[in-house]
């Protein structure tokens, strides 16, 4: 059995723009192999995805209980409108933060005794899937939107779990969206 909940709210902060807050949480009950637990949404493309973790590798983290927060603030031109050339371009400044807390019960940790499928490893035996027991996963980004009225470009920075193999520390991501 599994329970999930998601709450979204937009706050208008005049004259500083608007913020969108998304809070999500869930719990999976019972003893299950990791494929049936919550494998957190990752993104290994160059596209900026709003609901995914843009610097997380596929199947990097798995949980049976989790809570996440996704904060995005659009300044709506608050800074760029003060520069004449940028005002004419109508670019928009954006910042975001994504945090994910999770955990895995002992019953769902693969061992030789419980017969659960072990987490995947690479050719050298290094694990590719982890739990979020140490600390929450966090990433932040700074971006510019409304470029040519369709493009958003973000600099994304991973804030922790930097010591994991193949963990990107930063990246540039783009998103196409019509904005007016």
Sine and cosine of phi, psi and omega as CSV:
sin_phi,cos_phi,sin_psi,cos_psi,sin_omega,cos_omega
0.00,0.00,0.51,-0.86,-0.05,-1.00
-0.61,-0.79,0.61,-0.79,0.04,-1.00
-0.78,-0.62,0.73,-0.68,0.03,-1.00
-0.67,-0.74,0.53,-0.85,0.05,-1.00
-0.60,-0.80,0.54,-0.84,-0.03,-1.00
-0.60,-0.80,0.73,-0.69,0.02,-1.00
-0.79,-0.61,0.74,-0.67,0.04,-1.00
-0.83,-0.55,0.64,-0.77,0.01,-1.00
-0.50,-0.86,0.66,-0.75,0.07,-1.00
-0.94,-0.33,0.74,-0.67,0.03,-1.00
-0.90,-0.44,0.78,-0.63,0.07,-1.00
-0.99,-0.11,0.84,-0.54,-0.08,-1.00
-0.87,-0.50,1.00,0.08,-0.07,-1.00
-0.96,0.28,0.70,-0.71,0.00,1.00
-0.99,-0.11,0.26,0.97,-0.11,-0.99
-1.00,0.09,0.09,1.00,0.03,-1.00
0.97,-0.25,-0.59,-0.81,-0.05,-1.00
-0.59,-0.81,0.44,-0.90,0.04,-1.00
-0.84,-0.54,0.63,-0.78,0.12,-0.99
-0.92,-0.40,0.78,-0.62,-0.01,-1.00
-0.87,-0.48,0.79,-0.62,0.07,-1.00
-0.83,-0.56,0.86,-0.51,0.04,-1.00
-0.89,-0.45,0.74,-0.67,-0.06,-1.00
-0.66,-0.75,0.53,-0.85,0.05,-1.00
-0.43,-0.90,0.35,-0.94,0.00,-1.00
-0.26,-0.97,0.27,-0.96,0.00,-1.00
-0.53,-0.85,0.72,-0.70,0.09,-1.00
-0.92,-0.39,0.77,-0.63,-0.05,-1.00
-0.97,-0.23,0.54,-0.84,0.04,-1.00
0.98,-0.20,0.09,-1.00,0.03,-1.00
-0.98,-0.18,0.87,-0.50,-0.10,-1.00
-0.65,-0.76,0.43,-0.90,0.16,-0.99
-0.93,0.38,0.39,-0.92,-0.13,-0.99
-0.87,0.49,-0.44,0.90,-0.01,-1.00
-0.90,0.43,-0.41,0.91,-0.01,-1.00
-0.99,-0.13,-0.02,1.00,0.07,-1.00
-1.00,0.03,-0.15,-0.99,0.00,-1.00
-0.99,0.11,0.95,-0.32,0.14,-0.99
-0.99,-0.10,0.91,-0.41,-0.17,-0.99
-0.93,0.36,0.59,-0.81,-0.08,-1.00
-0.90,0.44,0.86,-0.50,-0.01,-1.00
-0.88,-0.47,0.26,-0.96,0.00,-1.00
-0.62,-0.78,0.89,-0.46,0.06,-1.00
-0.92,-0.39,0.35,0.94,0.05,-1.00
-0.98,-0.21,0.00,-1.00,0.06,-1.00
-1.00,-0.06,0.10,0.99,0.05,-1.00
-1.00,0.02,0.69,-0.72,0.06,-1.00
-0.99,0.15,0.86,-0.51,0.00,-1.00
-0.94,-0.35,0.78,-0.62,-0.10,-1.00
-0.92,0.40,-0.64,0.77,-0.12,-0.99
-0.99,-0.15,0.04,1.00,0.00,-1.00
-0.93,-0.36,0.25,-0.97,0.10,-1.00
-1.00,-0.04,0.92,-0.39,-0.23,-0.97
-0.97,0.25,-0.20,0.98,0.07,-1.00
-0.87,-0.49,0.20,0.98,0.04,-1.00
-1.00,-0.01,0.66,-0.75,0.06,-1.00
-0.99,0.16,0.41,-0.91,0.03,-1.00
-0.86,0.52,0.70,-0.72,0.03,-1.00
0.85,0.52,0.45,0.89,-0.04,-1.00
-0.96,0.26,-0.61,0.80,-0.02,-1.00
-0.77,-0.64,0.62,-0.79,0.02,-1.00
-0.71,-0.70,0.59,-0.80,-0.04,-1.00
-0.57,-0.82,0.38,-0.93,0.21,-0.98
-0.94,-0.34,-0.12,0.99,0.16,-0.99
-0.59,-0.81,0.67,-0.74,-0.05,-1.00
-0.40,-0.92,0.35,-0.94,0.14,-0.99
-0.58,-0.81,0.65,-0.76,-0.02,-1.00
-0.68,-0.74,0.41,-0.91,0.09,-1.00
-0.69,-0.72,0.66,-0.75,0.01,-1.00
-0.75,-0.66,0.93,-0.37,0.00,-1.00
-0.93,-0.37,0.79,-0.61,0.08,-1.00
-0.77,-0.64,0.78,-0.63,0.05,-1.00
-0.85,-0.52,0.80,-0.60,0.10,-0.99
-0.96,-0.29,0.85,-0.52,0.00,-1.00
-0.98,0.20,-0.17,0.99,0.08,-1.00
0.87,0.49,0.50,0.87,0.01,-1.00
1.00,0.01,0.17,0.99,-0.04,-1.00
-0.81,0.59,-0.68,0.73,0.00,-1.00
-1.00,-0.01,-0.73,0.68,-0.07,-1.00
-0.91,0.42,-0.49,0.87,0.00,-1.00
-0.94,0.35,-0.19,0.98,0.04,-1.00
-1.00,0.06,-0.15,0.99,0.05,-1.00
-0.95,-0.31,0.87,-0.49,-0.14,-0.99
-0.80,0.60,-0.74,0.68,-0.02,-1.00
-0.90,0.43,-0.69,0.72,0.00,-1.00
-0.92,0.38,-0.53,0.85,0.05,-1.00
-0.88,0.47,-0.64,0.77,0.00,-1.00
-0.93,0.37,-0.52,0.86,0.01,-1.00
-0.97,0.25,-0.38,0.92,-0.02,-1.00
0.88,0.48,0.57,0.82,0.09,-1.00
-0.95,0.32,0.41,-0.91,-0.04,-1.00
-0.79,-0.61,0.70,-0.72,0.00,-1.00
-1.00,0.03,0.61,-0.79,-0.01,-1.00
-0.61,-0.79,0.57,-0.82,0.15,-0.99
-0.73,-0.68,0.47,-0.88,0.05,-1.00
-0.51,-0.86,0.36,-0.93,0.05,-1.00
-0.63,-0.77,0.69,-0.72,0.07,-1.00
-0.77,-0.64,0.78,-0.62,0.02,-1.00
-0.77,-0.64,0.58,-0.81,-0.05,-1.00
-0.65,-0.76,0.86,-0.50,0.11,-0.99
-0.95,-0.32,0.63,-0.78,0.03,-1.00
-0.35,-0.94,0.08,-1.00,0.02,-1.00
-0.30,-0.95,0.22,-0.98,-0.02,-1.00
-0.71,-0.70,0.83,-0.56,0.04,-1.00
-0.91,0.42,0.44,-0.90,0.02,-1.00
-0.85,0.53,-0.56,0.83,-0.02,-1.00
-0.90,0.43,-0.42,0.91,-0.02,-1.00
-0.99,-0.17,0.04,1.00,0.05,-1.00
-0.99,0.12,0.82,-0.57,-0.04,-1.00
-0.91,0.42,0.80,-0.59,0.09,-1.00
-0.67,-0.74,0.19,-0.98,0.05,-1.00
-0.92,0.38,-0.48,0.88,-0.06,-1.00
-0.97,0.25,-0.63,0.77,-0.09,-1.00
-1.00,-0.01,-0.13,0.99,0.11,-0.99
0.95,0.30,0.19,0.98,0.03,-1.00
-0.96,0.28,0.47,-0.88,0.02,-1.00
-0.91,0.42,0.75,-0.66,-0.03,-1.00
-0.96,0.29,0.44,-0.90,0.05,-1.00
-0.87,0.49,0.55,-0.84,0.00,-1.00
-0.92,0.40,0.47,-0.88,0.05,-1.00
-0.76,-0.65,0.29,-0.96,0.08,-1.00
-1.00,0.08,-0.12,-0.99,-0.06,-1.00
-0.89,0.45,-0.42,0.91,0.00,-1.00
-1.00,0.00,-0.01,1.00,-0.02,-1.00
1.00,0.04,0.13,0.99,0.03,-1.00
-0.98,0.21,0.76,-0.65,-0.01,-1.00
-0.89,0.45,0.55,-0.83,0.05,-1.00
-0.94,-0.35,-0.24,0.97,-0.02,-1.00
-0.85,-0.53,0.67,-0.74,-0.09,-1.00
-0.72,-0.70,0.14,-0.99,0.13,-0.99
-0.95,-0.30,0.26,-0.97,-0.02,-1.00
-0.98,-0.18,0.64,0.77,-0.08,-1.00
-0.97,0.25,-0.52,0.85,-0.07,-1.00
-0.94,0.34,-0.79,0.61,-0.08,-1.00
-0.31,-0.95,0.25,-0.97,0.03,-1.00
-0.95,0.32,0.47,-0.88,0.12,-0.99
-0.99,0.15,0.70,-0.71,-0.02,-1.00
-0.64,-0.77,0.60,-0.80,0.15,-0.99
-0.55,-0.83,0.46,-0.89,-0.02,-1.00
-0.69,-0.72,0.40,-0.92,0.02,-1.00
-0.57,-0.82,0.41,-0.91,0.09,-1.00
-0.78,-0.62,0.76,-0.65,-0.08,-1.00
-0.57,-0.82,0.17,-0.99,0.06,-1.00
-0.83,-0.56,0.79,-0.61,0.00,-1.00
-0.90,-0.44,0.10,-0.99,0.03,-1.00
0.91,0.40,0.47,0.88,0.08,-1.00
-0.97,0.24,0.84,-0.54,-0.11,-0.99
0.81,0.58,0.40,0.92,0.01,-1.00
0.91,0.41,0.11,0.99,-0.03,-1.00
-0.69,-0.72,-0.14,0.99,-0.19,-0.98
-0.85,-0.52,0.65,-0.76,0.13,-0.99
-0.81,-0.59,0.74,-0.68,0.03,-1.00
-0.84,-0.55,0.76,-0.65,-0.04,-1.00
-0.81,-0.58,0.61,-0.80,0.24,-0.97
-0.99,-0.10,0.88,-0.47,-0.07,-1.00
-0.93,-0.36,0.70,-0.71,-0.02,-1.00
-0.82,-0.57,0.78,-0.62,0.09,-1.00
-0.99,0.12,0.77,-0.63,-0.13,-0.99
-1.00,-0.08,-0.36,0.93,0.03,-1.00
-0.45,-0.89,-0.05,-1.00,-0.14,-0.99
0.82,0.57,0.61,0.79,-0.02,-1.00
-0.98,0.20,-0.28,0.96,-0.05,-1.00
-1.00,0.08,-0.09,1.00,0.01,-1.00
-0.95,0.30,0.55,-0.84,0.00,-1.00
-0.90,0.44,0.62,-0.78,0.02,-1.00
0.89,0.46,0.37,0.93,0.02,-1.00
-1.00,0.05,0.91,-0.42,0.04,-1.00
-0.95,0.31,0.65,-0.76,-0.01,-1.00
-1.00,0.05,-0.51,0.86,0.00,-1.00
-0.43,-0.91,0.21,-0.98,0.03,-1.00
-0.22,-0.97,0.35,-0.94,0.11,-0.99
-0.95,-0.30,0.79,-0.61,-0.03,-1.00
-0.79,-0.61,0.51,-0.86,0.00,-1.00
-0.80,-0.60,0.49,-0.87,0.01,-1.00
-0.64,-0.77,0.74,-0.67,0.06,-1.00
-0.99,-0.13,0.79,-0.61,0.00,-1.00
-0.32,-0.95,0.68,-0.73,0.08,-1.00
-0.97,0.23,0.82,-0.58,0.02,-1.00
-0.78,-0.63,0.62,-0.79,-0.01,-1.00
-0.81,-0.58,0.00,0.00,0.00,0.00
